[in-house]
Amino acid sequence: MKIDWAALGSVFGVSLVVTVALVALFTLGISGLSRRERAAAQGQSAALAVTGAYACFAACAAAVGYGIYLIMA
């Protein structure tokens, strides 16, 4: 049995980067929604933060969908 260490390292590196990126994107979405709550409490509008939050969540959903597509293909 021969293990291709270069391929294993490549898979590990890519999965680490994608995981960190997805977590950061989801965190930005949560942060945008919390800004909406703060703005509503102060009587202001946070339309840009909410739009950015929804865009972050859509990008997360697209990345998860693409991952499932890669597994199924």
PABAMAR-362149 format. One record per residue (C-alpha): residue number from 1; x, y, z. Coordinates in steps of 0.25 Angstrom, whole numbers, m for minus. Layout:
<atoms>
(atom NUM; (X; Y; Z))
...
</atoms>
This chain:
<atoms>
(atom 1; (0; 0; 0))
(atom 2; (6; 13; m5))
(atom 3; (1; 27; 1))
(atom 4; (2; 39; m8))
(atom 5; (6; 49; 2))
(atom 6; (6; 61; m7))
(atom 7; (m8; 58; m11))
(atom 8; (m12; 56; 4))
(atom 9; (m6; 69; 7))
(atom 10; (m12; 76; m4))
(atom 11; (m26; 71; 0))
(atom 12; (m23; 75; 15))
(atom 13; (m19; 89; 11))
(atom 14; (m30; 92; 2))
(atom 15; (m40; 87; 12))
(atom 16; (m34; 95; 23))
(atom 17; (m35; 108; 14))
(atom 18; (m49; 106; 10))
(atom 19; (m54; 102; 24))
(atom 20; (m47; 115; 30))
(atom 21; (m53; 123; 18))
(atom 22; (m67; 118; 20))
(atom 23; (m67; 120; 35))
(atom 24; (m62; 134; 33))
(atom 25; (m73; 137; 23))
(atom 26; (m84; 131; 32))
(atom 27; (m78; 140; 43))
(atom 28; (m79; 152; 34))
(atom 29; (m94; 149; 32))
(atom 30; (m97; 147; 47))
(atom 31; (m90; 160; 49))
(atom 32; (m98; 167; 39))
(atom 33; (m111; 162; 45))
(atom 34; (m107; 167; 59))
(atom 35; (m104; 181; 53))
(atom 36; (m118; 181; 48))
(atom 37; (m123; 178; 62))
(atom 38; (m115; 189; 68))
(atom 39; (m119; 199; 57))
(atom 40; (m134; 195; 60))
(atom 41; (m132; 197; 75))
(atom 42; (m126; 211; 72))
(atom 43; (m137; 215; 61))
(atom 44; (m128; 214; 49))
(atom 45; (m127; 206; 37))
(atom 46; (m117; 196; 33))
(atom 47; (m121; 192; 19))
(atom 48; (m107; 190; 14))
(atom 49; (m103; 181; 26))
(atom 50; (m115; 172; 24))
(atom 51; (m112; 171; 9))
(atom 52; (m98; 168; 12))
(atom 53; (m102; 157; 22))
(atom 54; (m112; 151; 12))
(atom 55; (m101; 151; 2))
(atom 56; (m91; 144; 11))
(atom 57; (m102; 133; 15))
(atom 58; (m105; 131; 0))
(atom 59; (m90; 129; m3))
(atom 60; (m89; 119; 8))
(atom 61; (m101; 112; 3))
(atom 62; (m95; 112; m11))
(atom 63; (m82; 106; m6))
(atom 64; (m89; 95; 2))
(atom 65; (m97; 92; m10))
(atom 66; (m85; 91; m19))
(atom 67; (m78; 82; m9))
(atom 68; (m90; 73; m9))
(atom 69; (m90; 73; m25))
(atom 70; (m75; 69; m25))
(atom 71; (m78; 58; m15))
(atom 72; (m90; 53; m24))
(atom 73; (m82; 54; m37))
</atoms>
